[in-house]
């Protein structure tokens, strides 16, 4: 079953949004590991780890909205 160009475009967009969310969650996980210490570094880095957790969760939560605006602007150009 082949997809139409429109379906393919939206499938690619959905994949991009999901990868942005996964990236944010990975950043948050690395932040948790840094705050705990012993895994990423020998000593815990609570401040940097906390910043990474917060920024990763914000990225995961807001990336769909940001990408939606980007896709709407891209469609408006055409």
N, C-alpha and C positions, 0 to 999 in steps of 0.2 A: 504494500500500500504506500503510495507516494503522497507526500504532502504538497499542498499548493504553496506558492511563494508566501502568501499571507500567513498560512499556518506555520510555515517554517520560521518566518520572522518572529511570530509570537512565541514559538517554542524556544528560540534562541534567547529572546528577552526574558522568558521565565527562568531559563537556565542561568542567565547572568544574575538575576535577582537572587536566586538560591545560592549561587557561589559567593555573592557578597555577604549574605547572611551567615554562611558557613565560615567565611573568613573572619567575620566579627566574633563568632563564637570561639574560633581557634585563638584569636587574640586574647579574649577573656580567659580562656583556659591557661594560656601561657602566663597571664597575669596572676592567676591563682597559684600556679606552680612557683612563680617568682616570690610571691608573698609568703608562701609556705617555707621555701628554702630547701636546699638539699637535692633538688631535682635539676633545675636549670642552672643554679649557682650554688656554691657551698654555703653561703649565708643567705638568710631571708632578706629580701628587699621589699618591705611592706608598702612604702610609699609608691615606688615605681610599679609594683604589682597591682596595687589598688587603682592606679591611674589606667593601667592596661585593662583591668577588668571593667572599669566604668566605660572607657572608650570603646572596647569591644562590644559591650552590651548596647551602647548607643548606636554603634555601627549596625549591629544585627537588627535593631528595632527600627531604625530610620532609613536603612538602605532601600526598602521597597518604595517609600515615598519619594526619595531623591531620584531613584531610577525612573519612577513614573513621570516625574517632571521632565527628566531628560528625554524619555521616549516621546512625550507629548510635544516637546520642542522640536525633536527630530522629525516627527510627523507633520508639524506645522510648516516646516521648511519646504516640504515637497508639494 
